[in-house]
Amino acid sequence: MVTATLSQNTTWAKAGSVQRAWYIVDAKDQILGRLSSALATILTGKIKPIFTPSTDCGDFVVVINVEKIQLTGNKVEDKIHFYHTGHPGGAKFVSYKKIMAQKPQKALQLAVKRMLPKNRLASRQILRLKIYKGGTHPHSAQQVQPIDLTKI
């Protein structure tokens, strides 16, 4: 029988020792699904070498120009968002055409939230996602850095 042991160099991230960075992403002409999977990777901290699944070690992400985001194929017409109010007969269906016209931030937030792990950490991770409709944002004091999503 072989037993596995941790080497001396293995490090586990602790909640107080995580350094969080601020990144900015321009969503202009980006595909919704590909963008949201990259954002979920950053929010969970999987791009860091100290990633620990049981610790919240993700970074902050500021997304601008979200009204110019794209959906491929006929998804704008065909894709439906379902939610339930909690009351009997409270099933609601909203098309993505209506969501993208009224609140494009909600479409991106829903996509990213559903790509995060379904555990206690996800509620804190989604709060670090800041989405803005135009090209400006109020987070200039945090020295946000642009990030290349093609390398994620």
N, C-alpha and C positions, 0 to 999 in steps of 0.2 A: 504494500500500500504506500502510495506517494502522498506526502503532505506538502502543501504549498506554503511558503513563508514570504512575508513581505521583506523586501530588501531594505537596507539602511537608508536609501535615497528616496523612498516613497514619502510624499508629503500629502497631507490631507488639509484642505482649506477649512479654516474655521470662520465662523460668522463675523467676528470682529476684525479679522485680518485681511479681508477682501478689499482691494483697491478698485473702485469703480471709475471707469472712463466715460466720457460723453462723446457720442458719435452723431454725425448728421448724414442723412441720406436724402437725396433728391429723387422723388418718385416719378418724375416726369418721364413718360413713355416706358415705364416699367410694367412688367406683367404682375398681376395681383398675387398669384400663387407663388411664383418664384421669389418675389420680393418678401412676402410674408414668411416663407420658410427660412430665408436668410436672416430676417429680423428675429425670428424665434430662436435661431441658433445664437445670435448675439445676446439676447435677453436671458437665455439660460446659462451663458458663460462657456459654451462648448468651444469657443475659439481661444480660450486661455489655457496655458499649460497646467494650471493648478485646478482644473475643473474637477469638482467632486459632486456626484449626483445628489447627495443628501444635503448639500449646502447651496445657498443662493449666492452664486458668484458671478452673476451677469452684469452687464453694463447698461447705461442709459442710452436710448436712441431717440433722436429727433428726426421726424420725417416731415419734409416740406413738399409743396406742390402735389398734394395727394389727389386733387381734383383732376389731374392729368394722367391718372393711372389707367392702365388698359386691361381688358379682359379678352382672352382669345376666343376665336370661333363665334358661336352664337350665344355665349354665356350671358351677355348683357340682356338679351331677350328671354332666354330659357331658364336661367338660374333663379331659384326661388329661395328666400330666407324664411325659415319657419321658426316661430316662437309661440309660446303658450302663456296666456295671462294668469293662469292658475285657477280661473273660474270655470265652471262647467260650460262647455261649448266655446271656450276661449282660444281656440286655435287660430293663429293669424299667419297669413302668407303674404310676403312682400317681395316683389320682383327686384332684381338687382338694378334694373333700369331706373326704378324709382329711388332706390337707395343711393345710386351714384349721382343722380340729379340733385337730391336734397342733402344727404349727409355722406359724402364719400369717405370721411374719416371712419364712419361706422363700419363700412365694408372692409377696410383694412384692419381695423381693430378686431372684428369678428374672425377674420381669417387667421390673424396671428394668435389670438386667444385659443382657437381650436387646434393650433399646432404646438402649443405648449403642453408639457406633461400634465396629466390630470392628478395633481397632488396639492399639498398645502403651499408649496413654493410658487405655484402659478399665479396666485392672486397677488403676490408681491411683485412678481416679474412683469406682469402686464401693466402695473402702475408706472414702470420705468419707460414705457413707450409713450412718447409725446408726439401727437399727430397734428399738423397744421395745414389748412387749406391753401394758403398763399405761399409766397416765397420768403416770408419773414417769420421770425420766431423770437420769443422773449428770453432765450437762454444764452445770450452772448456772453454773460458773465461766467458761464461754466467752461469757456474755451472749448467749444465743440470742435471735433476733428472730423474731416471727411473720411469715409471708409469705402474701400473698393469691395463691392459685393461679389464680384466675379471670383475672388479668392476664397470665398466661404463655401 
